Amino acid sequence: MDNKLVVVYSMKGCPHCVDFKEMLKENNIKYYDRDIDEYSDEFDMFVEITGKDYVPAFMLVDESESDEPVPMLFAPEVDFNELTEGVEIIKKFIL
């Protein structure tokens, strides 16, 4: 998984974000946490591309695929409805 990155966009005080990150930890999934207030420029680009500003959201990057990997963006209520579905997407990606 060293060449497969999981980036989670979350917000302080968001109970869904806390639950999602706890599920990732329970599944031994390493991730980079990006608080949307601290990384607002990065999250703004995410929102511009996806058209959604819901959290928790995540980005998956497989750096082994090419010299210039294309990130895959996943927004709740678009790409997954339940937090467990989001975790399953990530588990399939890292395997």
Order of alpha helices (4+ residues) and beta strands (2+ residues): beta-alpha-beta-alpha-beta-beta-alpha
